Amino acid sequence: MTVTVVGIGGSVRPDSQSERVLHAALEGARESGAKVRAITGADLALPFYDPHMTDRSTLATEFVEALRGADGVLISSPGYHGTVSGLVKNALDYVEDLRGDSRPYFDGRAVGCIGVAYGWQATVTTLQALRSVVHALRGWPTPLGGAVNSAETRFGPGGACEDEKIGATLRTIGRQVVEFAEQRV
C-alpha cells in the first residue's frame, strides 16, 4: 500500500522560503515511495476557524479531506514573532473537524515539524510550538525536527538547498514520516 503524506506550510507569499523548505522535506517522503501533496500559500487562506460553524468553505473542506486521507503529515511554518504563523495555526485548528473520525485528529500519524525563521531564536521556538500543537492533536512528531535559519540558508524553487547538510536533514524528516506511517498502515 502506498503511503500518502500531506505537506502543510508556507506563507501567503507564493514560493516563500518556508514553502520551499516544505518541498525539500516532501522530496524525502517521495524518495521513500510516498504519494505527496503540498497544501501551501493561497490554499491555506482559510476562513478563521470557528468550531460552532458547521458550514465550511470549499478550500476548508478539501483541506480537511486531504488530512483525513493522510497517513503522515509534514508541517513547515514560518516563525512570526517567535511562534507558528497565524496562517498555519488557523489551518491546524481545522484538524478539530476530524475529532469524530475513527482516527481522530492526527491520532496514529507521524508528523514532521519544521520551523523556518530569519534567526535562530524564532526558528527554534517555532519548531517547539509546532511540536506542542502536534502533541495536542495526538500526532507523533518525528524524532528529527527541522530548524531552518533563513538568514544563513536559502532554498531555491522546488526545495533546492544550498546547504547539503540541511537539505539532507529535511529529506530525513520526510523519510521518517513515511517509515512511521508504513508501520501503521
N, C-alpha and C positions, 0 to 999 in steps of 0.2 A: 504494500500500500504506500502511495506517495504522500509524504508529509506536506502539509500546507502551512506556510509561515506568512503572517501578515506583518508588514512593517508600518509603523505609525511615526510620523515626525516631520520635522522641518518647521518652517515659519510661513507666514502669509507671503513672504517674498519667494517667488519661484526660484528653484535651484539654489537655495540657501546652503550655507556650509553644513548645517545640521541635516538637511535633506541629502546632501552628498555623502555625509558620514553614514546615514542610514543605508544608502545604496551600497556602500562598501561592506557593511555587515550583512546585507541581504545577499551579496555575492558569495559569502561564506556558506550561507544556507543553500544557495543554488548549487554551489560546488559539491555539497553533500547530498544532492539529489532532490531537494525540496522544490515544490512549486511555490513561488513567492509572489506577493502582491504588495506594492507600496501604496499607502494612503497618505498623501502629503499635501502641503500648501492649501490651495483652494478647496480640496476635498475634505479638509479638516475645519473649514469655516462653517461650523455647525451652529445652529441657534443655541443660546445659553441653555444648558441642561436644566430642566425643571421636572423633578420626579412626579409632580402632580398632573402634568400634561401627558396624555397618552398618545396624542397625535404627534407624529414625527415627520420631519421633512424627508424628502427623497434621499438626500445625502446622509442623513442620520440613520435612516432605515438600512441603506446599503452598507454603511459603516458597521452597524451592529450585526448585520447578517454576515459580513466578512469575518468579524471576530467570532461569531458563533461557529463558523466552519473552520476556524484556525486550530491547528494542532500546537502551534507555537507563535510567539509574538516577539517582535523587535521594536523597541521604542528609542527614538533619538530626539531629545528635547534641547532646544537652545536654553541657556541659562539666562533668565531675566531676573535681575536683582537678587541673585543667589538661589533661585529655585526654578522649578519647571515653568515653562511659558503658559500663559492662560489658554492659548490655543490647544496645546497638548493636554493640559489638565481638564479642560472642558470636554475634549474628546474622550478622555479616560472616564469622566463622570458618566458617559453613556453606557459604560460596561454594566452599570446598575440595571439596565434593561435585560441582562442575562440572568438576573437573580433567581428566576423561577425555572431555569433550564436544568436538565439532568447534570450538566457540568456548569454550575453557577459561576458567574464572574469569570476569573481566569483559572478556576479550580483545575488542577491537574495539568496545567500548561506551563511550559518553560517560557520565561520572558527575559530577553536580553535587554539590558538598560545601558543607555549611553547619554552622558551629559556633554554638551558642547558649549563652550563659552570663550570669551576673549579674556582669559586669565584663569589661573589655577583655582582660586578660591571659589568662584562661581561654578567652575566646571565640576569640582568635587562635590559641592553642596547640591548641585542639580542632580548628580548621579545618586547621592544619598536620598534625596527626596523621591526620585523615581523608584528606587528600591523599596522605600516605605509605602508608596502608593501600591506597588505591585503586591507587597505582602498583604496590605489591607484588602486587595481584590483576590486574595487566595492564590496568587500565582507563585511560581518558583523562579525567583531571579537566578540567572545563571551564575555559577561561581565567579566567572570573569565578567566584570563590568567595564565600560569604557569611559574614560575621562579624556576628552579631546580639547586641548587649548588651541583655539583657532588663531591666537596671536603668534603661535610657534609653528603650527602645521596647517597647511592649506590642502584642500581637496579640489580636484578638477571635476568636470561634468561626469556623471555616472559613477562617482566614487573613487576615481583615480587619486591615489595619495602619494605625496612627495616623500613621505617618511615610511619606508617599508615596514619598520617595526610596528608603527601604529596601524598601518593597513593590515598587517598580519594579525594583530590583536583583534581588530574589528571582524575580520573573517573568522577568527576563532570563536568569537561570541556567536556569530551566525551558525557556525558548526555545532556549538554546544546546544543551541536551541533545538536543532534537528536531532542530535543524538538523544537528548532527553525526551523529545516528542516521540521518537521511534520506540522508546521503552514503554510508552503509554498507549500507543495505537495498536 
